[in-house]
Amino acid sequence: MYLRRHYRTVVLSDIHLGTSHSKVEEVSRFLSSIDCERLILNGDIIDGWHIRKNGTRRWQPAHTRFFKILMKMMENCGTEIIYVRGNHDDFLDALAPMDFANLHLVKEYTFDGANGKRYFVTHGDIFDRVTTRMKWLAQLGDMGYTFLLWFNGIYNRYRAYRGKPYYSLSQRVKQKVKTAVSYISDFEHTLAEFARSRKCDGIICGHIHHPENTFYGQTHYLNSGDWVETMSALTESKEGDWNIVYYAEVEFENGASDLNLVPTIAPAS
């Protein structure tokens, strides 16, 4: 038995449904273990790029179950769901804005936190020069990232066989490559400045698969991470406190034993 957690707001992004690397089972278990008043799906929930390229053959029953869980949250708990489109699900541009019962499809979103601060929500791709001005390069980079994830799977099956923990190659690359670190820093500063220009106290984004909860001056910068590797979410308590919650922590607290699915950065050896 475990104590079911209740949050005022939960933010998820970058689930990439329709790809083989989406941790849809894990995100579905996470959502099934909590209650929340507001759920923000902050872009790249469905990966339209891969679906257009590969058709629907990568769409699995588990992906459909994910949306059934969302419908149950709306029906049983009255959860308000805000779906903010991202660059991989930009096919939704033609539909946004749209309201259907407790579901709101938007391009951006603003709300007041329980702490009285105003937050601007955007996926973040519009602040990425590569995705906005050089889409072909973004798609090329996506192919490289997909290959790295494929190789990462093979490498970690070998590590599991040797009794070693999960090792994320792509996360290590992001941490070690100077230009990648510089890009993340520039991205965060740009969004913080934009929040200030919109008279907001904070900004919530996704896109770069790098969970964060920090301040740039007086501006609160939050990034929900992803459900491809880090498996992380942002949560707001009823008192207005924001935290990054990792699937590893939820499974551990719930007494789950299968933690090999949880990516934690470990030294290569």
Backbone bond lengths (Angstrom), bond angles and torsions (degrees), N, CA, C in turn:
res aa  C-N    CA-C-N  psi(-1)  N-CA   C-N-CA  omega(-1)  CA-C   N-CA-C  phi
1 M - - - 1.466 - - 1.538 109.96 -
2 Y 1.325 116.00 146.63 1.448 120.62 177.05 1.520 108.94 -142.24
3 L 1.321 115.12 156.97 1.450 120.84 179.33 1.522 108.87 -81.19
4 R 1.330 115.82 119.10 1.455 120.46 -178.77 1.525 109.20 -70.10
5 R 1.321 116.88 127.47 1.453 121.02 -176.21 1.525 111.20 -86.30
6 H 1.330 114.17 143.67 1.466 120.69 177.35 1.518 108.47 -120.91
7 Y 1.327 115.63 132.14 1.457 121.36 179.21 1.522 109.92 -125.08
8 R 1.309 114.54 152.06 1.464 119.26 173.37 1.530 109.53 -72.02
9 T 1.338 115.86 -45.54 1.462 121.37 -178.76 1.522 110.03 -138.83
10 V 1.333 116.30 140.37 1.466 122.97 171.94 1.521 107.45 -127.75
11 V 1.330 116.44 135.78 1.466 121.79 178.55 1.528 109.66 -120.65
12 L 1.319 115.67 126.10 1.466 122.88 174.67 1.519 108.36 -123.17
13 S 1.315 116.81 149.48 1.465 120.19 173.96 1.519 109.88 -151.60
14 D 1.318 115.50 166.54 1.460 123.02 170.59 1.533 112.94 53.19
15 I 1.333 114.99 53.03 1.468 120.38 174.92 1.520 110.26 -82.65
16 H 1.322 117.42 -32.16 1.467 123.96 175.31 1.529 112.57 58.33
17 L 1.326 115.15 50.16 1.458 119.92 174.60 1.531 109.61 -60.98
18 G 1.323 116.13 137.02 1.453 121.26 -176.86 1.513 112.34 105.93
19 T 1.346 116.36 -5.55 1.460 120.86 174.73 1.525 109.11 -111.04
20 S 1.312 115.76 157.91 1.467 120.19 -178.35 1.523 111.91 -74.13
21 H 1.337 117.78 -14.65 1.462 120.61 -175.78 1.522 112.88 -96.61
22 S 1.328 117.89 -2.83 1.459 121.09 179.55 1.524 110.46 -67.07
23 K 1.336 116.18 130.22 1.469 120.99 179.20 1.533 109.04 -89.71
24 V 1.332 115.41 61.69 1.461 120.89 -173.70 1.524 111.94 -67.94
25 E 1.324 117.89 -36.36 1.467 120.28 179.04 1.525 110.27 -62.99
26 E 1.338 116.11 -41.56 1.455 120.76 -178.13 1.528 111.59 -68.67
27 V 1.335 117.31 -44.65 1.458 119.02 -179.68 1.528 110.93 -67.15
28 S 1.320 117.21 -32.70 1.468 120.46 176.88 1.524 110.70 -67.01
29 R 1.341 117.46 -40.68 1.462 120.50 177.51 1.529 110.44 -65.88
30 F 1.319 115.85 -38.57 1.463 119.41 178.31 1.529 110.74 -61.25
31 L 1.331 117.14 -49.22 1.463 120.50 -178.84 1.529 111.51 -65.03
32 S 1.324 116.82 -32.43 1.466 120.55 -179.82 1.522 112.08 -72.84
33 S 1.338 117.40 -14.22 1.466 120.72 -176.27 1.523 112.84 -99.58
34 I 1.354 117.23 -0.13 1.463 119.92 -176.01 1.532 111.00 -130.84
35 D 1.316 115.64 167.55 1.461 123.39 168.19 1.525 107.21 -124.25
36 C 1.319 117.17 145.53 1.458 119.65 176.18 1.520 109.94 -150.82
37 E 1.318 114.99 151.02 1.455 120.61 178.82 1.531 111.61 -79.69
38 R 1.331 115.40 -34.67 1.460 120.95 -179.15 1.524 109.17 -135.40
39 L 1.339 116.82 129.76 1.457 122.26 175.59 1.522 107.97 -118.37
40 I 1.326 115.79 119.51 1.465 121.06 178.02 1.521 108.49 -104.02
41 L 1.327 116.22 118.47 1.464 122.64 174.96 1.527 106.04 -97.79
42 N 1.328 115.82 100.92 1.460 120.29 -166.02 1.528 113.18 -96.42
43 G 1.329 116.02 57.50 1.455 121.14 168.74 1.511 116.07 88.39
44 D 1.328 114.46 152.95 1.469 124.22 -179.12 1.527 111.39 55.77
45 I 1.320 115.99 36.39 1.462 120.46 174.60 1.530 108.64 -72.98
46 I 1.332 116.30 -48.55 1.460 122.71 172.99 1.523 107.27 -102.73
47 D 1.327 117.40 134.63 1.464 120.25 -179.79 1.525 109.73 -95.89
48 G 1.340 115.25 88.52 1.452 120.80 -178.94 1.513 113.42 -64.72
49 W 1.344 117.31 -29.71 1.459 119.94 179.27 1.525 110.81 -60.48
50 H 1.333 116.40 -46.18 1.462 120.18 -177.84 1.524 111.43 -73.46
51 I 1.315 116.42 -34.76 1.465 118.96 179.01 1.514 110.52 -67.18
52 R 1.328 117.58 -40.42 1.467 120.40 177.15 1.520 110.95 -63.52
53 K 1.321 116.65 -35.82 1.464 121.08 -176.97 1.525 112.23 -80.08
54 N 1.310 117.48 -38.67 1.468 121.71 -173.23 1.523 113.78 -109.84
55 G 1.341 117.59 -0.73 1.454 118.93 -175.06 1.521 109.55 74.74
56 T 1.316 115.97 -161.80 1.473 120.50 -176.55 1.525 112.84 -95.51
57 R 1.339 117.08 11.27 1.470 117.54 -175.49 1.527 113.18 -68.09
58 R 1.330 117.44 -19.46 1.460 119.56 176.53 1.526 112.02 -88.46
59 W 1.329 116.89 -4.85 1.465 119.69 178.03 1.527 108.89 -76.06
60 Q 1.315 117.11 123.00 1.449 122.20 -173.30 1.527 110.65 -112.97
61 P 1.332 117.02 160.29 1.467 119.56 175.21 1.530 112.70 -54.53
62 A 1.337 116.55 -32.08 1.463 120.10 179.40 1.524 111.04 -63.77
63 H 1.335 117.45 -31.34 1.461 120.41 178.33 1.527 110.43 -68.30
64 T 1.325 115.99 -38.76 1.467 120.32 177.31 1.522 110.63 -67.69
65 R 1.340 116.89 -38.04 1.470 120.64 178.54 1.523 110.93 -62.36
66 F 1.326 117.09 -33.68 1.463 120.62 178.15 1.526 110.58 -57.31
67 F 1.332 116.69 -45.03 1.458 119.92 -179.50 1.531 111.63 -71.74
68 K 1.321 117.06 -28.90 1.467 119.41 174.86 1.523 110.86 -66.02
69 I 1.332 116.94 -35.68 1.463 120.62 176.48 1.517 110.19 -64.39
70 L 1.330 116.50 -40.08 1.468 120.09 177.73 1.528 110.48 -61.31
71 M 1.322 116.48 -42.57 1.468 120.06 -179.63 1.525 110.90 -65.13
72 K 1.345 117.00 -37.89 1.462 120.26 177.47 1.524 111.01 -65.87
73 M 1.332 116.73 -36.97 1.462 120.03 178.31 1.528 110.28 -63.53
74 M 1.325 116.54 -40.51 1.464 120.07 178.62 1.520 111.29 -67.97
75 E 1.345 116.00 -41.82 1.461 120.56 -175.36 1.524 112.68 -75.72
76 N 1.337 116.96 -46.15 1.458 120.80 -172.75 1.525 113.96 -86.55
77 C 1.343 116.96 -32.18 1.466 120.58 -174.63 1.524 112.80 -113.31
78 G 1.327 117.05 -5.28 1.457 119.90 -177.28 1.514 113.08 68.26
79 T 1.337 116.91 23.61 1.459 121.23 -178.53 1.523 110.81 -64.13
80 E 1.317 115.45 131.54 1.464 121.30 173.69 1.528 107.98 -87.80
81 I 1.327 117.28 126.02 1.460 121.31 -178.26 1.520 109.86 -112.43
82 I 1.324 115.54 124.23 1.463 121.67 177.20 1.526 107.40 -112.10
83 Y 1.316 116.57 116.72 1.465 122.01 179.70 1.532 107.30 -103.24
84 V 1.338 115.92 110.39 1.463 122.32 177.47 1.523 107.67 -97.43
85 R 1.298 116.63 122.47 1.466 118.29 -175.68 1.531 111.23 -69.97
86 G 1.352 115.99 149.23 1.458 122.08 176.52 1.510 110.10 -115.63
87 N 1.327 117.00 -167.38 1.462 119.25 -179.72 1.523 112.49 -78.49
88 H 1.328 118.36 -31.65 1.469 120.04 179.00 1.530 111.78 -78.47
89 D 1.336 118.03 -20.09 1.467 120.35 174.12 1.533 110.02 -114.98
90 D 1.357 115.12 39.02 1.466 119.93 179.98 1.525 112.85 -69.28
91 F 1.350 117.63 -7.97 1.459 120.25 174.93 1.531 111.28 -64.11
92 L 1.333 116.53 -14.31 1.465 120.91 179.01 1.531 112.31 -81.66
93 D 1.326 116.84 -7.16 1.465 120.21 -179.42 1.523 112.33 -54.32
94 A 1.337 115.48 -37.35 1.467 119.73 -176.51 1.527 111.78 -69.05
95 L 1.337 117.64 -18.65 1.465 121.74 -177.26 1.524 112.95 -98.79
96 A 1.321 116.46 -26.73 1.468 120.18 -174.97 1.527 110.69 -82.06
97 P 1.348 116.73 141.25 1.475 127.46 -1.04 1.528 111.36 -83.44
98 M 1.325 115.49 147.89 1.462 121.26 179.80 1.519 108.67 -149.58
99 D 1.331 116.33 138.77 1.458 122.08 177.76 1.519 109.39 -119.40
100 F 1.334 115.48 133.36 1.463 120.86 176.82 1.521 107.36 -142.12
101 A 1.355 115.05 103.73 1.464 120.76 -175.82 1.530 108.99 54.79
102 N 1.350 117.36 -122.55 1.468 121.21 -179.10 1.517 113.14 -88.36
103 L 1.327 118.25 6.68 1.465 122.39 -178.57 1.522 109.88 -104.07
104 H 1.328 115.85 129.27 1.458 121.35 -179.96 1.531 108.75 -126.02
105 L 1.313 116.51 120.00 1.460 122.39 177.48 1.522 108.42 -99.38
106 V 1.335 116.85 119.42 1.462 121.42 -173.75 1.533 110.31 -139.10
107 K 1.328 115.38 166.90 1.462 121.16 174.65 1.523 111.23 -94.48
108 E 1.319 116.90 -25.24 1.457 123.15 175.21 1.522 107.75 -155.63
109 Y 1.333 116.23 166.49 1.457 119.10 -172.32 1.530 109.02 -152.79
110 T 1.314 116.46 143.17 1.456 122.11 176.83 1.524 109.05 -131.04
111 F 1.341 117.12 137.48 1.461 120.21 178.91 1.521 109.79 -151.10
112 D 1.314 115.41 162.63 1.462 122.33 177.69 1.521 109.61 -97.41
113 G 1.322 116.14 125.95 1.452 120.99 177.48 1.512 111.44 -75.55
114 A 1.334 115.15 166.82 1.464 119.86 179.48 1.526 111.29 -65.25
115 N 1.337 116.76 -20.11 1.459 121.02 179.05 1.526 112.04 -83.81
116 G 1.347 116.78 4.37 1.455 120.91 179.15 1.509 114.30 84.78
117 K 1.342 116.88 -1.14 1.463 120.89 179.73 1.527 110.54 -90.10
118 R 1.331 116.10 150.23 1.456 122.28 -177.96 1.528 109.35 -99.64
119 Y 1.339 115.23 130.52 1.464 121.23 -176.76 1.523 111.18 -118.39
120 F 1.332 114.60 135.67 1.464 121.52 174.34 1.526 107.83 -100.90
121 V 1.339 116.52 131.56 1.468 121.73 -177.28 1.520 109.52 -114.13
122 T 1.315 116.87 125.59 1.461 123.33 176.19 1.521 108.32 -147.73
123 H 1.329 116.88 148.46 1.467 118.08 177.78 1.525 109.69 -61.51
124 G 1.338 116.82 -42.31 1.465 120.54 175.95 1.508 114.62 115.65
125 D 1.333 117.64 -10.88 1.463 119.88 -175.73 1.526 112.83 -66.61
126 I 1.344 117.37 -26.36 1.462 119.55 -179.05 1.527 111.55 -68.95
127 F 1.341 117.57 -13.80 1.458 121.31 177.82 1.528 111.25 -100.66
128 D 1.328 116.09 9.11 1.461 122.35 -179.09 1.527 107.59 -105.40
129 R 1.327 117.16 110.68 1.462 120.78 -177.25 1.514 112.58 -60.44
130 V 1.334 116.90 -30.62 1.464 120.06 -178.69 1.520 110.77 -68.62
131 T 1.346 117.45 -47.73 1.459 119.94 -175.88 1.518 112.34 -73.48
132 T 1.340 117.76 -26.51 1.465 119.75 -177.17 1.522 112.68 -90.16
133 R 1.340 117.48 -34.47 1.464 119.71 -174.66 1.520 113.54 -108.75
134 M 1.328 116.97 -22.63 1.463 120.72 -176.53 1.524 108.95 -135.01
135 K 1.340 115.87 66.91 1.455 120.44 -175.16 1.523 111.64 -61.12
136 W 1.338 117.08 -33.53 1.464 119.75 179.35 1.527 110.97 -62.09
137 L 1.356 116.20 -36.66 1.461 119.90 178.48 1.524 110.71 -70.90
138 A 1.334 116.21 -36.83 1.460 120.20 176.81 1.522 110.55 -62.47
139 Q 1.324 116.50 -41.53 1.464 120.25 179.30 1.522 111.10 -68.46
140 L 1.337 116.73 -35.13 1.461 120.17 175.74 1.520 110.48 -65.25
141 G 1.354 115.25 -43.33 1.459 119.21 176.77 1.520 111.89 -62.53
142 D 1.337 116.78 -35.18 1.466 121.32 177.94 1.521 110.48 -64.22
143 M 1.342 116.67 -37.60 1.469 120.56 177.31 1.520 109.99 -64.50
144 G 1.346 116.29 -42.34 1.459 119.42 178.90 1.519 111.99 -64.63
145 Y 1.330 116.32 -39.82 1.464 121.23 178.61 1.529 110.35 -64.99
146 T 1.338 116.44 -40.54 1.463 120.93 178.27 1.522 110.63 -62.59
147 F 1.341 116.74 -42.10 1.469 120.48 177.75 1.519 110.72 -63.23
148 L 1.345 116.35 -42.13 1.460 120.38 179.66 1.522 111.02 -62.33
149 L 1.335 117.37 -38.89 1.462 121.01 177.24 1.521 111.06 -66.24
150 W 1.336 116.50 -39.26 1.475 120.69 177.54 1.526 110.35 -62.09
151 F 1.328 116.14 -47.70 1.458 120.19 179.02 1.523 110.69 -65.22
152 N 1.325 115.58 -36.59 1.455 120.91 178.54 1.529 111.08 -59.71
153 G 1.357 116.63 -38.45 1.454 120.81 178.68 1.512 112.13 -62.84
154 I 1.337 115.93 -43.83 1.468 120.65 178.91 1.532 110.09 -64.14
155 Y 1.328 114.99 -46.07 1.463 120.63 -178.57 1.527 111.52 -60.26
156 N 1.329 117.17 -41.05 1.459 120.29 -176.92 1.518 112.88 -78.00
157 R 1.321 117.59 -24.62 1.481 118.05 171.28 1.524 109.74 -65.40
158 Y 1.334 115.53 -37.85 1.463 119.73 176.03 1.528 110.61 -66.13
159 R 1.345 117.42 -41.87 1.465 120.90 178.62 1.526 111.05 -64.32
160 A 1.340 116.65 -40.69 1.463 120.03 178.16 1.528 110.45 -62.47
161 Y 1.341 116.18 -39.58 1.466 120.78 177.71 1.528 111.01 -61.38
162 R 1.344 116.01 -34.54 1.463 121.26 179.02 1.526 112.32 -85.60
163 G 1.349 116.57 2.14 1.456 120.65 179.23 1.517 113.93 76.28
164 K 1.336 117.39 24.63 1.454 122.00 -179.01 1.521 110.09 -104.34
165 P 1.345 117.71 154.28 1.473 120.82 -177.09 1.522 112.08 -73.89
166 Y 1.319 113.99 167.84 1.466 121.89 178.09 1.524 110.17 -60.50
167 Y 1.319 115.59 138.76 1.470 121.70 177.89 1.518 108.91 -129.78
168 S 1.329 117.54 119.59 1.459 122.04 -177.19 1.512 110.39 -90.48
169 L 1.336 116.10 109.24 1.452 120.60 179.50 1.524 111.56 -66.36
170 S 1.333 116.77 -45.09 1.458 119.08 -175.58 1.526 111.42 -66.96
171 Q 1.354 116.84 -38.60 1.463 119.13 177.62 1.522 110.72 -65.40
172 R 1.324 117.18 -36.99 1.459 120.40 177.83 1.520 110.86 -67.12
173 V 1.332 116.78 -38.06 1.464 120.35 176.84 1.520 109.93 -61.42
174 K 1.346 116.92 -44.98 1.458 120.51 179.83 1.525 111.41 -61.17
175 Q 1.324 116.32 -35.72 1.456 120.34 -177.67 1.521 112.03 -75.48
176 K 1.332 117.28 -31.79 1.454 121.60 -172.21 1.525 113.98 -94.66
177 V 1.338 117.70 -33.19 1.460 119.84 -175.34 1.526 109.18 -77.30
178 K 1.324 116.59 122.78 1.463 121.19 -173.85 1.521 111.90 -60.24
179 T 1.332 117.33 -43.06 1.463 119.93 -177.72 1.518 110.79 -65.52
180 A 1.340 117.93 -35.13 1.461 120.67 179.12 1.521 110.18 -67.22
181 V 1.321 116.74 -42.54 1.463 120.88 178.40 1.523 109.98 -63.34
182 S 1.334 116.47 -42.33 1.458 120.95 178.46 1.520 110.77 -63.15
183 Y 1.342 117.13 -39.80 1.461 121.28 179.70 1.522 110.87 -62.20
184 I 1.333 116.81 -45.10 1.462 120.76 -179.85 1.523 110.30 -62.02
185 S 1.347 116.58 -43.84 1.453 120.46 179.60 1.528 111.24 -62.82
186 D 1.327 117.55 -44.29 1.469 121.33 178.73 1.520 110.73 -62.88
187 F 1.327 116.30 -41.30 1.459 121.98 -179.97 1.522 110.28 -60.12
188 E 1.327 116.64 -47.07 1.462 121.12 -178.05 1.528 111.02 -65.32
189 H 1.333 117.71 -43.73 1.459 120.71 178.68 1.526 111.51 -62.14
190 T 1.346 116.08 -41.36 1.460 120.57 -179.07 1.518 110.87 -61.86
191 L 1.335 116.72 -44.53 1.461 119.97 -179.42 1.517 111.58 -68.30
192 A 1.320 117.36 -36.86 1.464 120.19 177.74 1.527 110.32 -63.31
193 E 1.317 116.74 -41.93 1.464 120.58 177.90 1.524 110.90 -64.23
194 F 1.337 116.31 -39.02 1.457 119.91 179.67 1.530 110.52 -64.16
195 A 1.336 117.16 -41.06 1.469 121.03 178.53 1.527 110.02 -58.41
196 R 1.317 116.16 -42.74 1.462 119.70 179.33 1.523 110.86 -64.09
197 S 1.345 116.69 -37.41 1.459 119.64 179.79 1.525 112.25 -67.69
198 R 1.329 116.68 -24.33 1.457 121.63 178.57 1.530 112.21 -93.90
199 K 1.324 116.03 10.75 1.468 122.01 179.45 1.532 111.71 61.07
200 C 1.328 115.78 34.62 1.472 121.55 178.20 1.524 109.62 -107.42
201 D 1.327 115.52 151.71 1.458 121.42 179.87 1.521 112.62 -85.13
202 G 1.336 116.42 -18.61 1.454 119.86 -177.99 1.509 111.72 -156.40
203 I 1.326 115.53 166.28 1.459 121.38 178.33 1.518 109.06 -136.75
204 I 1.336 115.87 140.57 1.469 122.96 -178.54 1.522 107.56 -121.60
205 C 1.336 116.84 126.90 1.461 120.21 -177.62 1.523 110.87 -143.73
206 G 1.322 114.76 -177.73 1.460 123.59 175.88 1.519 107.33 -139.36
207 H 1.327 116.22 -125.43 1.461 125.36 168.65 1.520 115.25 75.98
208 I 1.333 119.31 -50.48 1.468 120.50 -172.55 1.530 112.60 -94.47
209 H 1.358 117.58 4.31 1.470 122.11 176.04 1.534 111.42 57.26
210 H 1.312 115.99 39.24 1.464 120.32 -177.56 1.521 108.86 -135.40
211 P 1.346 118.44 94.01 1.469 120.76 -177.53 1.521 111.55 -61.85
212 E 1.334 115.42 139.99 1.461 119.18 -178.49 1.524 110.22 -156.95
213 N 1.316 115.41 148.06 1.467 123.84 175.76 1.521 106.37 -144.65
214 T 1.342 115.74 94.89 1.450 119.36 -173.24 1.526 109.75 -149.18
215 F 1.327 115.61 178.60 1.459 121.62 179.41 1.523 109.89 -124.28
216 Y 1.321 115.42 138.72 1.461 122.54 168.71 1.520 106.29 -113.15
217 G 1.317 115.56 98.59 1.452 119.47 -170.15 1.515 108.43 67.79
218 Q 1.323 116.29 -124.21 1.459 121.64 178.32 1.532 112.16 -95.45
219 T 1.334 117.15 1.20 1.468 120.95 -175.89 1.527 110.72 -93.11
220 H 1.317 116.32 126.13 1.453 123.07 -179.05 1.530 109.15 -85.00
221 Y 1.331 116.83 116.80 1.464 122.26 178.47 1.529 109.22 -105.07
222 L 1.341 116.24 125.11 1.467 121.82 -179.25 1.525 109.57 -129.51
223 N 1.327 116.17 134.36 1.467 121.45 175.21 1.522 107.84 -131.49
224 S 1.336 115.69 130.56 1.472 120.65 -173.17 1.519 114.15 -83.44
225 G 1.347 119.00 -6.05 1.458 119.95 178.20 1.506 112.58 81.22
226 D 1.336 117.34 -132.65 1.466 120.06 -176.33 1.529 110.40 -161.80
227 W 1.342 114.21 171.13 1.472 121.42 174.33 1.524 109.82 -122.55
228 V 1.331 113.93 43.26 1.458 122.28 170.50 1.520 108.74 -112.42
229 E 1.342 115.49 -42.14 1.462 120.53 178.45 1.522 112.92 -130.09
230 T 1.341 117.99 -59.49 1.467 118.79 -172.05 1.521 113.00 -70.46
231 M 1.333 117.64 -26.59 1.467 123.20 -179.79 1.530 110.63 48.74
232 S 1.317 114.28 68.78 1.462 121.01 -174.12 1.523 110.91 -131.34
233 A 1.318 115.39 158.48 1.461 122.21 178.07 1.522 108.44 -142.95
234 L 1.321 115.39 157.74 1.454 121.80 171.19 1.515 108.75 -99.50
235 T 1.318 117.00 139.29 1.459 120.48 178.24 1.526 109.63 -131.12
236 E 1.334 115.29 142.26 1.454 122.39 174.54 1.518 108.57 -116.52
237 S 1.325 116.76 126.76 1.457 121.15 177.80 1.517 110.01 -80.42
238 K 1.317 116.81 170.54 1.463 120.76 179.21 1.527 111.39 -67.07
239 E 1.353 116.34 -18.02 1.470 120.26 176.65 1.527 112.20 -87.02
240 G 1.345 116.16 -7.91 1.456 119.38 178.92 1.511 115.03 96.50
241 D 1.333 117.39 10.57 1.466 121.13 178.13 1.528 110.01 -83.89
242 W 1.330 116.15 133.37 1.471 121.92 179.56 1.522 110.22 -104.33
243 N 1.337 116.12 139.17 1.457 121.79 178.27 1.521 110.56 -142.91
244 I 1.329 114.90 153.06 1.460 121.00 169.02 1.521 107.19 -91.51
245 V 1.325 116.69 125.37 1.465 121.75 178.81 1.529 108.11 -112.72
246 Y 1.322 115.92 128.78 1.458 121.26 179.24 1.529 110.02 -102.66
247 Y 1.303 115.34 144.70 1.464 121.04 179.81 1.526 111.08 -56.68
248 A 1.334 116.37 -34.78 1.470 120.17 178.95 1.518 111.02 -56.90
249 E 1.336 115.94 -42.70 1.460 120.58 -178.21 1.524 111.23 -67.00
250 V 1.327 115.93 -41.98 1.466 120.50 -179.00 1.517 110.49 -63.98
251 E 1.333 116.62 -45.71 1.459 120.18 -179.54 1.523 111.61 -65.07
252 F 1.334 116.42 -38.61 1.461 119.54 178.89 1.523 110.91 -64.41
253 E 1.319 115.98 -43.96 1.459 119.90 -179.63 1.517 111.95 -67.83
254 N 1.327 116.25 -29.75 1.463 120.03 179.18 1.519 112.68 -83.99
255 G 1.342 116.37 -0.50 1.456 120.32 176.87 1.503 114.22 81.50
256 A 1.347 117.63 18.64 1.464 119.67 179.14 1.510 109.30 -73.46
257 S 1.315 115.30 147.32 1.461 120.32 -177.31 1.515 112.81 -102.85
258 D 1.349 118.23 -18.93 1.452 120.54 -175.24 1.528 109.32 -89.43
259 L 1.334 116.61 80.53 1.450 120.59 -179.10 1.523 112.05 -97.95
260 N 1.340 118.49 4.26 1.454 120.13 177.49 1.507 112.21 -67.10
261 L 1.366 116.60 -18.84 1.455 120.19 179.47 1.517 111.44 -78.79
262 V 1.307 118.16 -10.87 1.450 121.74 -172.80 1.510 110.22 -91.74
263 P 1.351 119.24 120.00 1.445 120.57 -179.10 1.517 112.82 -79.32
264 T 1.296 117.16 116.53 1.460 121.39 171.48 1.525 106.94 -122.49
265 I 1.315 117.32 137.95 1.445 120.49 -176.18 1.519 109.15 -72.78
266 A 1.312 116.36 119.08 1.455 121.26 179.35 1.523 108.65 -123.16
267 P 1.325 118.86 148.68 1.470 120.92 179.03 1.518 110.49 -60.75
268 A 1.301 117.52 133.97 1.463 120.64 176.84 1.510 109.35 -69.39
269 S 1.327 114.92 143.01 1.459 119.14 178.73 1.515 108.92 -155.32
